[in-house]
């Protein structure tokens, strides 16, 4: 169970990093849509939806504050994530080497 939580955390972190400040990005077969809602009483809420481009299935939905995102929906099939997480790790390494990485 602990390994599954670690893998889920890596995927959530990779999604947030890949989306950064863009509203929509297609990345290694997954499409990430990000939006921010302003609630009149509470505060800003971020929403991420990750869709597999081949099947059209929503494989991950997140919402909440920047520091505390909650998972609404998650499909753990590896074929959704195998290329995406390795590409996100390479991108993170490149950004770190150039000093461009912004940690949330």
Secondary structure, 3 states (H helix, E strand, C coil): CHHHHHHHHHHHHHHHHHHCCCCEEEECCEEEEEEEEECCCCCEEEEEEEEECCCCCEEEEEEEECCEEEEEEECCCHHHHHHHHHHHHHHHHHHHHHCCCCCC
